[in-house]
Every structure is written in C-alpha cells, then in structure tokens.
Amino acid sequence: MKKLFLPSTLVLLLLLTVGCASQKTPAPEVPKEVVAGPIKEAWQIEWEKLLSEAKKEGRVSVYGAAWGDMGRLLQNAFKKAYPGLELEYIGLEGRNLSPKVMSERRGGIYLVDIIIAGTTTIITTFKEMAVPVEPLLILPETKDTRFWLDGKHEFADSEGKLNLVFINTVLNPVIYNTQLVDSRKLEGASYWEFTKPEWKDKLVMNDPLSAGAGLAMATFFYTTPGLGLDYLKALSKNGVVVFRDHRIMAEWVGRGKYLAELSPTTVEPRVLIREGMPIAYVEHMKEGTVVTASSGSLMFVDKAPHPKAARVFLNWFLGKEAQYIVSKESQLPSRRIDIPRDHLDQKAIPKPGRIYQPNHLEQYVNMRDDIVRQLQDVYGR
C-alpha cells in the first residue's frame, strides 16, 4: 500500500486553520457612555425638563397672605431647595390685593404668577383669570391625595379645579379679656348672649362688610337658623362697634377697652397671646361656627410672566416642607396630614361632633353680595 505524502506548506496551512478555529472570538467592548443607568419615571423626566426651563426664567412672583415673616421664610427655603430660582413674595391683605392686581391687568401689566388669598377674594375678583391647578402638579408628594385631608385636594370654586384650599381652620368666633370675663360664661353659650344689656357698648366686631373673618361670620350668622338678620340687627342696637384693623381690635380687648371681639381673625390675636396679652379665644358656641380657609387658598394666574418657575413653586409650596413653614408661621392647620401639629392652638383644629359651616366654599361666597347690601342698612353705611 502506498503512503500519501502531503507537501509541507499544505500541512502548515491546515494546522494554522485548525488552531484559529479552536479559539473563541472575544466579545466587542461596550463603550462606557452607552451603559444603561437607572430607568427614570415619567414624572422625573417631566420635572427635570421643567426645572431646566424654569431656570431660564429665573424667578417667580407671588402675591400672598401677609402672615408675619412667612414671605421671607419661604424665599429662603425656596432658594435653598432650587438654587438659581428667586421667589418674589409680596404680602397683601385681600382688600389691598384686589385693587393692585386689577389695576395692573387693566394697564396690560402682568406681574404676578400665583395669588395666595382668601376664597372670597379669589372667587369674586380673580376667578376668570385662574387656570386649573391639578394638571400643573408633578411631584408625587404634592400630587398624591393620600397626603391630604379626606384623601383629596379641596377646591372652593364650584367647578372644583381653580381655587385650591390648603388651610382648614376653625374660625373661633370670639376673643375676650381673660381678666374681665369668666370663660364659663361664654363656652357653649348662645350668640344671643351678646345682645344682653351687660354687653352694651362693650363689644367690638370685625367689619362684616369686608372680605375676611368679619364677612365670613356675618354669613354664618345670616344663614344659621335661630340667628339670621334679626340677630345682626340686635347686635347693632346693643352698641357693637364695627372696625377693620385686626390687631388694634385685639389690643383693645387685651387692654380692657372692650370686653370681647366678635369675628376675630385667626392670626393677630394669637400673636398677641404669645406676647402675653390677657386674651383668649372662645372655642365653642351653641349654634356652631365656621371652618374657613382663612387666607389659605391659591390660584395660578393666566398670562403668568414666569409660568415654568411658577409651576416649580406651586409643586414645592404644596409639599411637606413649605406647608410646615406656612402652618408654623400662620399658626393655622394645613390640610396636609403628614406635618406636625404640636405648634398649633388646639382650638384652631376642627373637632368631631361640632357644628361647622364651610363657608369658604363658593355656594356661601356667592351669598355675600346680598348679605352686604342688607347689612349696609343695618350698620348705616
């Protein structure tokens, strides 16, 4: 049998081919820049885009409640949370806010992004320039209604979308001088108590014709069975003094010029109480009282000059940090249920089983023009 001889060059070629085939081809190296990171949720992507656009605007303008030092505290906290964004906060009471904004708008001047005020001011004056709030919410801690009282965002307007309420507080209906009046005489008593001769010319009342606590309580008196217009007329006949300066009225009571004030505000008397003035709130009257937003409601203004930055502020303001600042400075309970309440006067917090009229809602606000017309005759104005 003949042996088969292969040329040496062919043998070498076969060996090289077999050797190469036995080695695995290395996997291509993945560039570092295309390695996938954590997957962002849709809200995070939307929020980052909004922040980028907001920083180009640089600032947000808010006309808001004049609660102590709240404006400065919010400015500092917002700047710390979002460097590169400035908050301009102008504190105004409702009666000064409306003329300012309407004058600007008539002149084609658009300076304000967000208004924080009582629901009467917003619904009766600004409602037509408000835009829906909930579609502007992005952050889960703001948007998720589990963090809010009754599991919902509350709106005062009948459409339920324009005037968001972030404060629910009891409007304690009376303050009195603790050195001159026995609290047992007032707690649980009827409002008719103040029409008795012993109170004649010794009672001052927050102006019932002006938006705020005065008009809120006047609405309550007017609409409550057993009180009504007859009660308001009886107060007038008993020499009640009507005034508008909230702090001065509380000081008058504390100094004994008047024994008590009807329809006090939720803020100024508490400031004086902390300063040692001998005054206290009546917590409970027989016919009940009002749960109000005080000045704790807001609206997002159409034609806002800084819409992106304003949206950032809106989401932050309704969050836990900002709402705690608001509650602590105003001494009023936020509708957020995840912030402390140990700083509050417990009389400001609604209690189960008590009678409260939610007259910050539009159905009550819309009654007030008619109530004011009738009271102008009663109080001679």
FIDO-797861 format. One record per residue (C-alpha): residue number from 1; x, y, z; residue in three letters. Coordinates in pm, whole numbers, plus 50000, padded with zeros to 5 digits. Each point is the difference from the previous one (the first is absolute). Example, Ala and Ser with C-alpha at 12.3 -4.5 7.8 and 13.67 -1.06 7.14 Angstrom:
BEGIN
> nr,px,py,pz,rest
> 1,51230,49550,50780,ALA
> 2,50137,50344,49934,SER
! end
This chain:
BEGIN
> nr,px,py,pz,rest
> 1,50000,50000,50000,MET
> 2,50141,50334,49901,LYS
> 3,50036,50274,50264,LYS
> 4,49849,50343,49933,LEU
> 5,50246,50287,50036,PHE
> 6,49876,50361,50025,LEU
> 7,50211,50296,49917,PRO
> 8,50138,50170,50317,SER
> 9,49843,50335,49913,THR
> 10,49654,49840,49981,LEU
> 11,50046,49833,50341,VAL
> 12,50097,50331,50156,LEU
> 13,49695,50172,49852,LEU
> 14,49763,49732,50139,LEU
> 15,50151,50027,50351,LEU
> 16,49956,50378,50004,LEU
> 17,49640,49973,49888,THR
> 18,49909,49748,50272,VAL
> 19,50173,50207,50270,GLY
> 20,49813,50319,49911,CYS
> 21,49667,49821,49993,ALA
> 22,50052,49866,50354,SER
> 23,50032,50351,50152,GLN
> 24,49685,50197,50106,LYS
> 25,49945,50339,49841,THR
> 26,50008,50259,50284,PRO
> 27,49675,50204,50055,ALA
> 28,50027,50362,49893,PRO
> 29,50053,50244,50289,GLU
> 30,49691,50210,50081,VAL
> 31,50085,50370,50015,PRO
> 32,49947,50139,50351,LYS
> 33,49776,50278,49877,GLU
> 34,49732,49758,49881,VAL
> 35,49977,49794,50322,VAL
> 36,49640,50027,50125,ALA
> 37,49934,50180,50333,GLY
> 38,49691,49998,50223,PRO
> 39,49681,50043,49803,ILE
> 40,49831,50330,50083,LYS
> 41,49628,50020,50055,GLU
> 42,49790,50224,49777,ALA
> 43,49949,50261,50275,TRP
> 44,50376,50027,50055,GLN
> 45,50063,50067,49634,ILE
> 46,49723,50259,49993,GLU
> 47,50131,50163,50319,TRP
> 48,50359,50025,49877,GLU
> 49,49882,50158,49677,LYS
> 50,49786,50249,50193,LEU
> 51,50291,50095,50229,LEU
> 52,50223,50065,49700,SER
> 53,49739,50227,49842,GLU
> 54,49923,50171,50332,ALA
> 55,50364,50097,50056,LYS
> 56,49991,50191,49673,LYS
> 57,49719,50213,50146,GLU
> 58,50192,50037,50325,GLY
> 59,49722,50112,50232,ARG
> 60,49638,49965,50108,VAL
> 61,49771,50278,50125,SER
> 62,49744,49928,50273,VAL
> 63,49749,50237,50156,TYR
> 64,49910,49832,50326,GLY
> 65,49861,50005,50349,ALA
> 66,50171,50242,50238,ALA
> 67,50071,49747,50275,TRP
> 68,50282,50128,50218,GLY
> 69,50341,49915,49854,ASP
> 70,49869,49728,49770,MET
> 71,50109,50170,49679,GLY
> 72,50366,50016,50101,ARG
> 73,49999,49644,50136,LEU
> 74,49853,49867,49676,LEU
> 75,50250,50199,49793,GLN
> 76,50296,49854,50186,ASN
> 77,49870,49643,49996,ALA
> 78,49908,50012,49630,PHE
> 79,50340,50139,49903,LYS
> 80,50170,49724,50199,LYS
> 81,49785,49732,49837,ALA
> 82,50044,50139,49649,TYR
> 83,50320,50203,49955,PRO
> 84,49969,50226,49699,GLY
> 85,49633,50077,50065,LEU
> 86,49892,50310,50193,GLU
> 87,49667,50045,50175,LEU
> 88,49852,50349,50008,GLU
> 89,49733,49994,50272,TYR
> 90,49783,50306,50063,ILE
> 91,49776,49970,50307,GLY
> 92,49658,50164,49958,LEU
> 93,49662,49981,50170,GLU
> 94,49698,49927,49781,GLY
> 95,49867,50356,49999,ARG
> 96,50336,50128,49869,ASN
> 97,50071,49708,49770,LEU
> 98,49697,50036,49775,SER
> 99,50054,50367,49897,PRO
> 100,50370,49936,49933,LYS
> 101,49950,49701,49771,VAL
> 102,49703,50147,49813,MET
> 103,50182,50329,49944,SER
> 104,50296,49813,49854,GLU
> 105,49782,49790,49772,ARG
> 106,49807,50300,49870,ARG
> 107,50331,50156,49906,GLY
> 108,50112,49685,49817,GLY
> 109,50262,49932,50268,ILE
> 110,50046,49637,50103,TYR
> 111,50224,49976,50304,LEU
> 112,49857,49721,50215,VAL
> 113,50016,49624,49946,ASP
> 114,49820,49861,50305,ILE
> 115,49753,50162,50241,ILE
> 116,49961,49877,50359,ILE
> 117,49691,50147,50168,ALA
> 118,49661,49926,50150,GLY
> 119,49743,49828,49783,THR
> 120,49765,50301,49999,THR
> 121,50266,50216,49838,THR
> 122,50098,49736,49746,ILE
> 123,49649,49887,49904,ILE
> 124,49838,50344,49981,THR
> 125,50287,50191,49840,THR
> 126,50253,49768,49834,PHE
> 127,49814,49684,49899,LYS
> 128,49986,50088,49630,GLU
> 129,50380,50027,49985,MET
> 130,50068,49668,50176,ALA
> 131,50120,49682,49828,VAL
> 132,49944,49639,50121,PRO
> 133,50248,49901,50269,VAL
> 134,50013,49620,50008,GLU
> 135,50142,49957,49645,PRO
> 136,50297,50212,50116,LEU
> 137,50093,49762,50282,LEU
> 138,50293,49766,49935,ILE
> 139,50179,49906,50324,LEU
> 140,49850,49687,50161,PRO
> 141,49995,50152,50351,GLU
> 142,49786,50283,49867,THR
> 143,49789,49815,49748,LYS
> 144,49919,49691,50207,ASP
> 145,49676,50072,50185,THR
> 146,50083,49748,50276,ARG
> 147,50204,50278,50161,PHE
> 148,49698,50232,50019,TRP
> 149,49703,50023,50237,LEU
> 150,49705,49783,49894,ASP
> 151,50220,49848,49729,GLY
> 152,49948,50286,49756,LYS
> 153,50108,50343,49887,HIS
> 154,49729,50242,50109,GLU
> 155,49881,50272,49764,PHE
> 156,49774,50286,50101,ALA
> 157,49864,50076,49650,ASP
> 158,49691,49817,49883,SER
> 159,50192,49848,49707,GLU
> 160,50245,49843,50244,GLY
> 161,50319,50086,49815,LYS
> 162,50101,50368,50024,LEU
> 163,50024,50110,50365,ASN
> 164,50200,49745,50199,LEU
> 165,49960,50012,50380,VAL
> 166,50302,49901,50213,PHE
> 167,49877,50123,50343,ILE
> 168,49696,49880,50195,ASN
> 169,49968,50178,50334,THR
> 170,49726,50066,50249,VAL
> 171,49903,50364,50005,LEU
> 172,49975,50034,50376,ASN
> 173,49715,50248,50016,PRO
> 174,50095,50212,50301,VAL
> 175,50301,50125,50195,ILE
> 176,49959,50140,50349,TYR
> 177,50204,50162,50277,ASN
> 178,50094,49718,50237,THR
> 179,50034,50240,50296,GLN
> 180,49654,50150,49956,LEU
> 181,49785,49716,49862,VAL
> 182,49944,49650,50140,ASP
> 183,50049,49745,49720,SER
> 184,49723,49785,50149,ARG
> 185,49754,50273,49912,LYS
> 186,50083,49967,49629,LEU
> 187,50103,49642,49919,GLU
> 188,49693,49825,49858,GLY
> 189,49782,50310,50034,ALA
> 190,49768,50134,49731,SER
> 191,50108,50295,49788,TYR
> 192,49693,50178,50135,TRP
> 193,50201,50047,50320,GLU
> 194,50164,50303,49838,PHE
> 195,49668,50178,49957,THR
> 196,49945,50020,50378,LYS
> 197,50025,50339,50176,PRO
> 198,50324,49906,50180,GLU
> 199,50180,49996,49664,TRP
> 200,49864,50332,49879,LYS
> 201,50279,50216,49853,ASP
> 202,50258,49744,50120,LYS
> 203,50030,49797,49683,LEU
> 204,50203,50061,49682,VAL
> 205,49944,49809,49677,MET
> 206,50213,49936,49693,ASN
> 207,49843,50186,49706,ASP
> 208,49727,49775,49854,PRO
> 209,50007,50192,49672,LEU
> 210,50364,49919,49923,SER
> 211,50139,49671,49864,ALA
> 212,50160,49794,50274,GLY
> 213,49897,49876,50342,ALA
> 214,49740,50276,50043,GLY
> 215,49805,49912,49687,LEU
> 216,50049,49626,50059,ALA
> 217,49836,50018,50344,MET
> 218,49730,50237,49871,ALA
> 219,49918,49736,49738,THR
> 220,49981,49739,50274,PHE
> 221,49772,50216,50216,PHE
> 222,49778,50084,49701,TYR
> 223,49957,49638,49883,THR
> 224,49971,49826,50338,THR
> 225,49647,49914,50123,PRO
> 226,49922,50181,50323,GLY
> 227,50236,50289,49922,LEU
> 228,49959,50162,49656,GLY
> 229,49960,50367,49922,LEU
> 230,49809,50055,50325,ASP
> 231,50308,49908,50199,TYR
> 232,50225,50236,49802,LEU
> 233,49748,50281,50056,LYS
> 234,49992,49924,50373,ALA
> 235,50379,50027,50020,LEU
> 236,49986,50340,49837,SER
> 237,49734,50119,50244,LYS
> 238,50219,49887,50289,ASN
> 239,50275,50238,49895,GLY
> 240,50249,49765,49838,VAL
> 241,50292,50197,49851,VAL
> 242,50103,49900,49647,VAL
> 243,50369,50038,49910,PHE
> 244,50249,49868,49745,ARG
> 245,50349,50003,50153,ASP
> 246,50042,49645,50129,HIS
> 247,50290,50056,50234,ARG
> 248,49859,50317,50154,ILE
> 249,49670,49826,50081,MET
> 250,50183,49715,50173,ALA
> 251,50211,50251,50193,GLU
> 252,49685,50188,50109,TRP
> 253,49865,49678,50148,VAL
> 254,50331,49918,50167,GLY
> 255,50017,50346,50159,ARG
> 256,49639,49988,50117,GLY
> 257,49856,50271,49776,LYS
> 258,49752,49736,49882,TYR
> 259,49917,49674,50174,LEU
> 260,49992,49790,49683,ALA
> 261,50030,49999,49622,GLU
> 262,49764,49819,49766,LEU
> 263,50141,49847,49679,SER
> 264,50370,50037,50085,PRO
> 265,50260,49894,49749,THR
> 266,50188,49672,50035,THR
> 267,50347,50156,50017,VAL
> 268,50040,50338,50176,GLU
> 269,49846,49902,50338,PRO
> 270,50223,49692,50017,ARG
> 271,50305,50221,49947,VAL
> 272,49891,50217,50294,LEU
> 273,49926,49693,50214,ILE
> 274,50358,49881,49944,ARG
> 275,50116,50346,50106,GLU
> 276,49811,49968,50329,GLY
> 277,49686,50204,49931,MET
> 278,49712,49884,50231,PRO
> 279,49767,49880,49725,ILE
> 280,49866,49659,49897,ALA
> 281,49778,49850,49733,TYR
> 282,49659,49850,50068,VAL
> 283,50014,49654,49846,GLU
> 284,49636,49898,49989,HIS
> 285,49670,50188,49973,MET
> 286,49661,49832,50009,LYS
> 287,49907,50068,49636,GLU
> 288,50344,49900,49870,GLY
> 289,50251,50193,49796,THR
> 290,50192,50001,49674,VAL
> 291,50275,49786,49851,VAL
> 292,50189,50227,49769,THR
> 293,50300,50015,49774,ALA
> 294,50094,50333,50158,SER
> 295,50246,50132,49738,SER
> 296,50110,49645,49925,GLY
> 297,49893,49945,49642,SER
> 298,50174,50061,49670,LEU
> 299,49959,50039,49628,MET
> 300,50234,49979,49703,PHE
> 301,49959,50314,49789,VAL
> 302,49948,49992,49625,ASP
> 303,50253,50198,49795,LYS
> 304,50251,49935,50279,ALA
> 305,50332,50171,49919,PRO
> 306,50204,49705,50134,HIS
> 307,49782,49692,49939,PRO
> 308,50277,49740,50030,LYS
> 309,50154,50138,50319,ALA
> 310,49650,50052,50141,ALA
> 311,49921,49635,49939,ARG
> 312,50314,49897,50188,VAL
> 313,49897,50224,50291,PHE
> 314,49645,49862,49998,LEU
> 315,50123,49642,50034,ASN
> 316,50248,50095,50271,TRP
> 317,49756,50222,50190,PHE
> 318,49744,49721,50032,LEU
> 319,50267,49759,50123,GLY
> 320,50082,49904,50357,LYS
> 321,50284,50248,50058,GLU
> 322,49819,50314,49886,ALA
> 323,49668,49907,50160,GLN
> 324,50172,49958,50334,TYR
> 325,50148,50350,49965,ILE
> 326,49654,50137,49916,VAL
> 327,49830,49819,50288,SER
> 328,50262,50096,50255,LYS
> 329,50013,50367,49903,GLU
> 330,49624,50046,49962,SER
> 331,49916,49771,50296,GLN
> 332,49733,49840,49780,LEU
> 333,49955,49629,49913,PRO
> 334,50102,49898,49650,SER
> 335,49782,49751,49815,ARG
> 336,50311,49784,49962,ARG
> 337,49977,49719,50255,ILE
> 338,50372,49914,50009,ASP
> 339,50129,50312,50177,ILE
> 340,50020,50061,50377,PRO
> 341,49720,50181,50183,ARG
> 342,50159,50035,50342,ASP
> 343,50065,50371,49937,HIS
> 344,49630,50075,49950,LEU
> 345,49737,50132,50235,ASP
> 346,49775,49695,50025,GLN
> 347,49698,50231,49979,LYS
> 348,50089,50061,49634,ALA
> 349,49961,49633,49908,ILE
> 350,49648,49875,49909,PRO
> 351,49854,49755,50256,LYS
> 352,49767,49706,49935,PRO
> 353,49638,50061,50096,GLY
> 354,50014,50381,49978,ARG
> 355,49794,50211,49760,ILE
> 356,50211,50167,49731,TYR
> 357,49891,50186,49689,GLN
> 358,50254,49976,49714,PRO
> 359,49919,50347,49878,ASN
> 360,50321,50043,49805,HIS
> 361,49826,49800,49725,LEU
> 362,49853,50183,49703,GLU
> 363,49640,49921,50092,GLN
> 364,50041,50221,50308,TYR
> 365,50228,50253,49836,VAL
> 366,49732,50073,49741,ASN
> 367,49752,50095,50273,MET
> 368,50219,50277,50132,ARG
> 369,49908,50282,49762,ASP
> 370,49637,49971,50112,ASP
> 371,50105,49976,50366,ILE
> 372,50220,50309,49970,VAL
> 373,49714,50200,49839,ARG
> 374,49772,49919,50291,GLN
> 375,50265,50071,50263,LEU
> 376,50078,50339,49850,GLN
> 377,49654,50106,50116,ASP
> 378,50048,49843,50343,VAL
> 379,50335,50165,50067,TYR
> 380,49920,50330,49832,GLY
> 381,50252,49985,49719,ARG
! end
